[in-house]
Amino acid sequence: MKIKLINRPPCLFGKVFLHLIMKSIIFLFCSISLALNPIKGTGQNAEIIVESDVTLNVKQVFRLINKQTDYKFIYRHDLLKAAPNIQLKKGVIKAGDLLDKTLSPLSFTYNFTDGSTIVVKKGSVDSSERSSDKILDKKLQFQVSGTIRDNDGTPLPGANILEKGTTNGTQADFDGNFSISVENENAVLVVSYVGFANKEVPLNGQTNISVGLVESAAGLDEVVVIGYGSMRKSDLTGSIVSISSDQITQGQPTSSARAIQGKAAGVRVTQKSGRPGDEVIIRIRGGNSLSGGNDPLYVVDGLPVEGLGADFNPEDISSMEILKDASATAIYGSRGSNGVVLITTRRGKEGKGTINYHGYYGVQSLRKKIDLLDKTDYVAMQNEIAVKEGGTVLSPSEIAALPNNDWQDLAYRNALWQSHQLTASGGNENAKFYSSVNYMNQEGILKGSDYNRIGLRLNGDLKLSEKLSVQANIGFNRSIDNTSNFAADGWGAIPFQAIVMAPTTPIFDESGNYTKFTGTPWGGTNPVGYSQLSKSATSKYRVVSNIAVDYKIIDGLMLKVTAGVDVNNASYDQYNSMKLSGSGPSGGQAWKNKSNFYRLVNENILNYTKSFNDDNRLSAMAGFSYQEEVTDFMNSGRYSGFVSDVFENNNMQSAINTVPLSTGYLDSKLLSYLGRLNYTFKDRYLFTATGRYDGSSKFGINNKYAFFPSAAFAWRVSEESFMDNVTWVNSLKLRTSIGQVGNQAISPYQTLDRLTTNTAVFGSGESVGFVASGFSNENLKWETTTQTDVGIDLSFLDSRFNFVLDYYHKKTTDLLYNATLPPSSGYSSSTRNVGEIENKGLEFDLSYKNLEGAVKWNSSINMSFNRSKVVDLGKDNNGNVIERIDSPIAGGNWFPLFKDNAPFQLFGYELDGIYQTDAEAAVLEPGKKAGDYRIVDINDDGIINGQDQKLLTHLEPKLVFGMNNEIRYKNFELSFLIVGSYGNDIVNEFNKYYTALGGKWNVTQESWDNRWTGPGSTGTYATASSSATDNITFGSPSSLWVEDGSYLRLKDIKLAYNIPKSISEKINLANITVYVSGSNLLTITKYPHYDPEASWTSSAVNGWDRGVYASSKTITGGIQITF
């Protein structure tokens, strides 16, 4: 079923739209390839083509020469104000003659310098003095040449060199070299470059100089990307964090999302497992929704995309901006409640083309092993139980015949990974391009798993005229995620089985088949067998592409029209061999699933900028956006009973046991009108107002549209006159904002009655019919998050120190939640708006830059404090306030919602030691005995029952922090990233298995060594018992599951060496850098399981470890070459 939001604009969407985008992009890149090869002339004899009779002003003549030659012009801006227009005839004219015609009537002089620069100034010159032999002004008698580099020795192409007190200047070429003639040997050169501090160089008679520029610590004129535009950092009124390309690639992250970790205050990034290609969890200022989604919106080059995953190559990214407060995110309206991550990919630059190669190889290994029982202790445990309970004790000869398998060693391996990236970029004033190809292959440390990705990117910019320009971006990725069956999460997974598998279990049975472990109440799989004979592969093809046309209507008014598409086609294939004794029905098993997703976006934006005088600056933006999403899928279910493994799941029709094929289709649409107004007065008072009006097909007619406004004000206190004497403060800005954003991250059709098919037997045959699967909720509406923010931006001590502090308060109302319904309704659950959740917190970032001296050091530390609370859960049908809602999350009602408490906390029994006698146990818990866990009687009624359960955890950290450091000395660079959290619990569900002494499964060495052994024993774990009544219950959880999740981790470290230029240039290479790096090399934590960052797949509960794929530590060596 489809839902019509509005009549769609004609000829904009569907396959016609997609084909139009691709044809336009192909045409654009063909145009770029032609524009990149202009016919260039040199010097005054270069021929300039005049295409038609035309009247030009002097500046237009300069542009005409610049486009067709290698020369640029230097002149005072007020020099040409009174210059008359020049009439030119169609034809060809030499550059020198054209300049004579233009400048001679004005009594101006010009000089063709050796630096590909034409200097124009007042004066007169005889035409005979300007010849190919006399290209310099007669007054310029002293010739100087040299090289401009940064402190690392990297050339600075395009650096400006100006003789102090004159207009005489030139620019450095691609290699940083320059040549200039000055008045005398005592002249002073002023050297400048964007992002670096200016430097004055007295010549003192030198004819060849080498100039090193130091990076500017101020950075206040840095331009950052915001929603639908860009802005000077000093003019921001909202809370935005910018992450540079160097920070993104600091630790060789395999995904773009992982690159954010530890680099932004208020942003918690969790690498939930070590599985190659797995996604990370990102939360910006806490979670706002119960089931409507908590992931931020990702926007790549202006195009909203369906998550990041591991599809986007971090090396193609130029910068990432994280929008946190409502002032910054309200422009995205219904998709901005969880924050926005803006990704800008690399683009070509004007100048000589460059080719870069970056390759690395690495090895990964299991970061930590769980200390489990070996054969000796395992047999001792079984014999202890046998003695106590009258069972059979194994004899020495029987023990000797048993194997001693370390299943962790058998399941895990040292895994290799590699990546290779080749980029080419370049361009001129009219056309620029960036292209890259990337290949990455990452073996998983769990046998049978790996991930490989091939990525292509092509970005282009084409300036068609002074008014019209086009920008296009194409990103293609193909990835294959090979993971053995059950290799990810849960108690059927290989990581789980590798722990609980008894060391005395053989790998093969007597028939030579892989053994199925039968010693647990939940069954078991053989980790070795499944890694070899179970094949599971997810293949994805993804294209993210858009094209944007910019048209200058009048001065200050620009129209930007964008069309984009995000296509993600995925297929999942799994086959369990017939040789697996634990593969279920005989003859193996097979699955085959496919899904196709695409998102089409059209945006039309007007931007207007105007400066009324030196005191008033205004910018305004208005436009509309249309988005359509379509998903169709096919699931085969489990087929079994094959006669051969040869065809695996490519011959599913031969299966004996089949299930009906299921298919589905989903679509949704979003129509939006948006606008923003920025006003700046005297560069001190900054105002921003934003609004977006969204309409979504996911909601009913009563609530289809919603308006999301915001307002912000900032005061640059440092610009006030009373701050003139406060010399240690370079910049001080106070910010405040308030606004609303929304969330519509639910499945389509929730407002409609829904049907599904089912079968029933009538007589001797089976009939198919429709049954109700969901009922309508026409009053379903948007989640709305209202957020206020107060912030301080401070730069001090020559901008070496920068400090940012924010306090925020967020309140989300009308929570979208799939609430459980009573059985009498005939439905299990329904999506409805149930209540209100609150997040409030404090975050700060302090950075320091020391860019002078032999040792250069950049350091930053960020910290975040967030508290979440369920404020309201609504009222029932009788008007009573609801205090609790049971959660439909997997695991029963382990994580219910309680009013006035943090959401999704573990609910269960609190343990208080161990019963020392049978009589003591019989008082509160009949049936219990000495050695069993004692449960706290919360309500003191003398009975242990469900009324004695309580909230046991605080899964949200009290503090999340990150620390980045970069130290440079000569040609060496050392960088490292430290991350961590404090004050958070982890639900370690493994504790109910591997601390339960007495079954046939394996347990931890700690639980065996510290077990209760009799009255007066100080053991903290229950006694070994074959019944294991309390120890492995699948019912209610307890405080036994709760662990301290605080940790401090050296996440990334990298040591690089830049090969001296004197060596690299001998082999015709511009730059060579070699490095060695590591990840997860050191972790300090009390958490006993594999990884304190681990979290199960549920997005609502962050910090629930159900047997997640273990994390790895990595050592990598790489090389970067610039040709």
Phi, psi and omega in degrees: 000139178248150178245126180270119178279304176210173170289121185291147176303138185295143171060028181250336190230176183084198184295325179300317179298315181298315179297322180297318179300311185294320178295321180296320181292318178299316178297320181299313183290331172295320179294321179297317182298327177286320183291339181282357183235058177288157176277115184257143171247173178228143173069192186288344181269001178299138182270128180254126181268123173255111191285338180200165174300130187206152175248123184234151169275176187296318181296324178292328175295316179300318180295321179298316178293318181300321182294331187250004178222183178267005190266145172240162187246141173237126179198159176290140186295331182272001187290329190251015185299320185262009183292134179281166177286159182240132177264126181240144177264151176301135179149203182238135180220143178288149184301318180297318180294323179294320179291322175302314182296326184277318192258334183302317179297343183263358183061037176260153174248158177213153182225130169278109181269171178288348184264024179060036181227139176254120181262124180248132179206172179291155179132188177224154180212137176284138184299336179290338179283343181258094178225173181296342180265344183230076186267356183248149175299140182298334181287342184267100189256344188246120184265131180228139174228166181175191183224140177250123179225164170274184184290347176269357181089006180279130180300150178245084180297139179085003177300143182267133177237120185230134173288123186300133178084003180227178172259010181283118182200174179206181178232149177286147179279191186300329181268009179082005183273151178210164174212136183209145174257131182238176188292317180204177186287352180257011180296161178242128177263138175253117184251132182220154178202142183301128179090358181236153178287139178297151181222130175263132185236104173291133183284316180051039176087357181287140178255347177220125184229155174238123186246127175251124179262148181254136178302142177283131180280344187294297176069011185285340178266010177299138178264128179244152179278134173237177180298122178062039176161196177215164185203152173297139181301325181291342182262002183292140173250348181256179180263106184225136176246133179249133180241124185280169180296324179296321178292324183296318185264015186302318187241027182053052178292144180278347179223156180292322181296320179299331183292345181281337190305129175077005187249359182215128177293141179084002182240115178259119180245125182237123174274093196291341177204171179264009182291129178303134179082359181287153180279163173252163178258126178240127176233123179256111181057046174082176178265136183256344190235153177271318178217004180272008178097138180237006179282144177291165172278133178253131180233118182251115181051041177088356183253118175296132184237163182273080178071167179258310185057212177256014186283333186265124182286119181299332184287348177269002187263133177271319178199159174230129176247134180249117180266125190245319184264172185294329178300324181276326188263345185298336179295342176260004168052244188290353180248008188256004187293333181260016183087167183227137175247112179264127181244124177248120181276165184292151180227161177289155179239154179292135179133190182299138180295148180232150175233131181232143174235137175224121179223147176209154175234147180209168176231138180243148178214161179301124185293325185205137173262146173281132181280100183251171179287139170271186185301318184300309182287326179296315178295322178299321178295315180295321179290325177298317179294319180298319179296315183292326189249009176075028179270188181271126179270133180289136180278162178305321181291323177293321179295318182298330182280347183280146176286167176229079186267132170264099188291336175293317178295325181287330184272330185254165182209167166279124188246144179263152171213155182208156177212143179222129181229129177236126180234152174221137181208161179165191178150182176229195184298330186261337184212135179222152179215154171222132179222149179208153171226135185225139173230130177226135176228122183233111172288146175273150178289342174272124184304140180091002181238143173195167180217131175224149187217136171242126181233141176233141176218140176218114178244140181218150177229130182228121176263108184275331178197182178295340182255334190240130175217157184227142178230135180225147180221130175231124174234125180235135177223138171237124181229149176229121180251104179264117182222125178301154180308135179059034183269003185257276189230165170095171187275009167253002188276159179300318177302324177291312184295328180293342178268314187274348180297127181296139180295342181270001178280127179287157178289320181242150174273185184294338180271000180088004177270158177296136184289140170262125182281120184248014187272015180231156178290347181255007182080188182189158177239156180270114184302320181291316180298315181291329178291337181264322193244001174249121182245127181222121184225133173247117180252134180230139170239122184228134176234124174239114188214144174208160178226136182232136178244125178251129180230125178275107183286306173216175177303124178091348182242118182238141173249130178237120178246124184235138172230132183213164181214140174237111182245129181223105178253126184230147174224143181236125181233130179221140176215127174257123186298155173297338184280353178275114182292341180258022185274009178091219180307142184300148179095014176079177182221151181215144174226151174209117180233148178220147175215147178229126180233138169215148176234127177250136183226134171230126180230140183227111191234132172256132176237133180230130177232143181206131172250115184282325174197196181292346186259341189234125175231134183228136171223140182223148179222138177210149179179186176220157185221143176229134182224139177227135178238137178224133175228130169231147187213162179218129178235129183274339190075190184264120173258143181212165179088060180261152181272346182204154176271357190302314186268353181050231183265021177265008178218052189291339179293346180273359180292143178284318182253118182236163175231155181298142176286136178245140178227163179202164182212133178227139171215153177208159183223152181220122177244131187221144170240133189218156179198157179210143178231127176240132179226132180237129179242119178056028181055023181240319187247119188241128180237139176223132174231133184226147175209145176219134180245109186253144171232128185236138177287351181285344183249160183286175186298334183284336186223034185289330185244151176208150181248134183236102182257165171204157176217147181213150177222139176225144180236115177276087185299326184295345179272354179284152183295329181290353177264001185300326183270356178269078191288339183282347178263120177271323179204136176220123181227135174253137183231148169210147181208157174212144180182175180233140173226170187231181178212127177230029185279067173232165179290150176297163170076012180290344179270000184246156168291137185234145181237154172222168181265153176208166182243153177212150181266123175236116183067235182260002183235169181250132182243151179253135179216178180257141175228153180291135178241345179190145181252162188285153173220084185293343181267006178300134183219177185296146160286141179232125178251120175259125185230135171245149184215137174232129186219160176230131172243121184229130174235130187212168182054066181058034178061019175288326179252137175228132184230131178231128180230133178225138167243134182225156175219122181239136176228120181254124181247166180056050184300130174279122186212135178276081188280144178292138179251155177293151181303332182295342181285339184086359180233150180280323182201168180208142176281128180209170176268120193243339186175219191211140178230148185235138170232133173217149185189176180229138179217145177213157179223126177237126180232154181223137178232125172239100187254010180244159179088180184290323180255121179251138191218125171244132180215144176212148176225136177231145180223147181224136176235116181230142175230128178250146179208137172280111184276323186208142176241014177083194180233154178277185184295341180265005179085008180275143178293129180276125181262340184209141172233127177286140184270136175275011180296147177308136184110016180071217181260044180289335185232062179288166178259130178240133176301139178069022176227162175297145183286150170055060174252151182294134183240120182186203185265142175266127180271147181222069178081203187229139176298132181269337180222160177294324181295320179297319181292323185294338183293310183263324186226084177305137183100338175281165182217173178303137180098351177270160180292143176266130179259138181288131176276090188300315184264006175054039178261005178079008181226136175264114177211192183300341179287352181261012177275155182209168172288131190249345191230165164226093188284340180277130180297145171288331182214133171238135184217160175213146179225122179249138178222140175221122181238129180236131176221115184052242183265007182257145175225130177236126177227147176206153182235127176244130179231165178178175175214159181219140172087017180247146175266162171232135173275101180265088184294343177300333183299333180283350177257298192271011167246004181269097185280125174136343177274191178270357179276169180273161182223172180283152177297324180298314182294328178287317182290334184245034179279160174284129184243358179157170181309133181087357180293143179264009180299143182261352178249150183298159183295158175286126183207140181292334179284322179046048189302305181281330198288330186230028178300139177266008180272244187284140176283170181216176179294348174300332182280347191270126180233156174286120183261007179296145179201159172229125188225133167281094188287313181220146172213142185213132175241121183237151177228125178269115180300132180306147181299328181297334179271312184295324181290336178294334179252024174060039175240138183285324183202143175224129176231130175243151183204164171228141183218164179215155178226141177057037184282336182216128177224128176251116183197157173267352183293124189276344184274194190298313192208127177289348176273352187298143175205139180291174189290343179297127182283339183283324184253106180260107182122029179246108184261109180249020183106051184284148173311124187295149178280162182239160167253148191226139170240131186225143172235137184212173179217141175236130184231132172248122183272000000 
